[in-house]
């Protein structure tokens, strides 16, 4: 069974595969929107409040988020899939994601 709140994003998303850090641990970004991320990781943090470090088009962002949902560990990849809501994204981040969506 999936964990936390299973609320899904309604915003348009950009499929983007790159690495990022969640609480200083490596994760794989799957898609991104202004207010959320979907990623794959070898772990699920115990606390749903997370710190995210991500580089988008050469610009580094330090974001805070809340894990809204996560899947059971995938038996093939050995990874969990997580949905993270981005709290108060910086204006520069919002503008960059909006530009990439258009």
HUBELSUL-V601908 format. One record per residue. N is the residue number from 1. RES is the residue in one small letter. SS is DSSP state (hx for helix, st for strand, lp for the rest). PHI is phi in whole degrees, -180 to 180 (* if undefined). Layout:
n->(N;N)
res->(RES;RES)
ss->(SS;SS)
phi->(PHI;PHI)
//
This chain:
n->(1;2;3;4;5;6;7;8;9;10;11;12;13;14;15;16;17;18;19;20;21;22;23;24;25;26;27;28;29;30;31;32;33;34;35;36;37;38;39;40;41;42;43;44;45;46;47;48;49;50;51;52;53;54;55;56;57;58;59;60;61;62;63;64;65;66;67;68;69;70;71;72;73;74;75;76;77;78;79;80;81;82;83;84;85;86;87;88;89;90;91;92;93;94;95;96;97;98;99;100;101;102)
res->(x;x;x;x;x;x;x;x;x;x;x;x;x;x;x;x;x;x;x;x;x;x;x;x;x;x;x;x;x;x;x;x;x;x;x;x;x;x;x;x;x;x;x;x;x;x;x;x;x;x;x;x;x;x;x;x;x;x;x;x;x;x;x;x;x;x;x;x;x;x;x;x;x;x;x;x;x;x;x;x;x;x;x;x;x;x;x;x;x;x;x;x;x;x;x;x;x;x;x;x;x;x)
ss->(lp;lp;st;lp;lp;lp;lp;lp;lp;lp;lp;lp;lp;st;st;st;st;st;st;st;st;st;lp;lp;st;st;st;st;st;st;st;st;st;lp;lp;st;st;st;st;st;st;lp;lp;lp;lp;lp;lp;lp;st;st;st;st;st;st;st;st;lp;lp;st;st;st;st;st;st;st;st;st;st;st;st;lp;lp;lp;lp;lp;lp;lp;lp;lp;st;st;st;st;st;st;st;st;lp;lp;lp;hx;hx;hx;hx;hx;hx;hx;hx;hx;hx;hx;lp)
phi->(*;-71;-112;57;-82;-88;-63;-106;-70;-106;-74;-62;-123;-110;-75;-147;-104;-159;-95;-148;-122;-120;51;71;-110;-69;-145;-109;-75;-107;-152;-145;-139;-58;-112;-165;-136;-118;-144;-122;-149;-79;-148;-121;-57;-66;-98;-68;-84;-130;-107;-123;-117;-142;-115;-125;48;81;-106;-87;-129;-110;-117;-116;-149;-127;-70;-93;-158;-153;-95;-67;-61;-72;-68;-80;-88;76;-113;-97;-107;-128;-112;-121;-87;-90;-82;42;-63;-60;-56;-61;-65;-57;-64;-66;-67;-61;-62;-68;-73;-92)
//
